[in-house]
Amino acid sequence: MFKNSGKIKKTTNFALSLISLLLCVSCLLIRINQNLVKHLSSFNLLTTGFIMSNGHLENKNMKVCPANYEFNKSISIKPTVKKVNLDRTQAVNSDKGSYTDNLAEQLDFEIPHKEGENTFKIIESHFGDTGVKFENFFVNNKTGLDLNIQEEISKKPDINIKKDGTPQVLIYHTHTCESYMDKDQGFCYESFYPRTENKKYSVVRVGDEICKNLEKAGIKTIHDTTCHDSPSFSGSYNRSSDTIDRNLKAYPSIQVTIDIHRDTIGNNERGKIKPTFTFGQKKAAQVMILSGCDLDGSMHFPDWEYNLRLALRLQKSIENLYPGMTRALYFGKFKYNMHKTHGSLLIEVGTEVNTLEEAVRTGGFLGNALADVFEKL
């Protein structure tokens, strides 16, 4: 009898201990989830390592796409065009902050989906206050370097843009097939696959808009739309490196090279993040400028400071013209072909759950801000 009582007591104590442990783990998971939701800004670069593989990114928290990775899923975005007029009517008044356009009509298209398929939520957010604040913008410094922003932004970038008809700027896309949503509807379908070879509906369309506004400002711009990430994603940066070299050889007057991407934040289970801001009562995608550095010389990227000076000035110009448009400038240990010129930039325009309309609108703003920076040098 007493032996049985002892066994029962031990069993009871073990069960109680197990229940206590499970409760503690549950509470911990709840706290972690609450903190993640509370601090969505920490997702700013959750998947950038995947998006920009083989670019010499040094961040142990990022999952980098394997070198032998290839997309085995066919391009499934096949928009049904209702109205497409690629001419754009735009009016911007910097003093009054007014803005009008007709992009909604120009970019009216649909991405097909199966009837009754699952949907996943889209969380619309505004990022900006990550890292160190300087004047009207933020810098997210992940290098470990004691960065003196005032000192760097006061130094003139090593470029001198001319309006003599010679090409000065190159716009290209390492991940040319990155694309966007068709509708602002608060959710995406399970089959949504944000990649397309149709350049009217990818980041190429954003590049068109940047190019258009630079040309309007008298700055001759080359927009190279070569596809670098299909059918194989692996090696995209090597192929875009060749594209840069080819253009620099053909147009030695080019001083600035800009790689336009779109980001990915979140996932289906937690919710996909859509970074937006509003200007002139119109919603547009936020941007994130990336600037790399090589502190020990291991990446053969000696002149990274010149790119940083240009990136800082662009960040400031954007916030002056279009308050709220930028996420924190990301300063990190990576190269991404930024060693090619002293005016190399990589810019993420929105995420895959921003609409194409929002991203293209931002492209126009970005072109204006770039022109503003170049004209003040």
Secondary structure by P-SEA (a helix, b strand, c coil): caaaaaaaaaaaaaaaaaaaaaaaaaaaaaaaaaaaaaccccccccccccccccccccccccccccccccccccccccccccccccbbbbbbbccccccccccccccbbbbbbccccbbbbbbbbccccccccccccccccccccccaaaaaaaccccbbbbccccccbbbbbccccbbbbcccccccccccccccccccccaaaaaaaaaaaaaaacbbbbbbbcccccccccaaaaaaaaaaaaaaaacccccbbbbbbbbbccccccbbbbbbcccccbbbbbbbbbbbbbcccccccccaaaaaaaaaaaaaaaaaacccccccccccccccccccccbbbbbbcccccccaaaaaaaaaaaaaaaaaaaaac
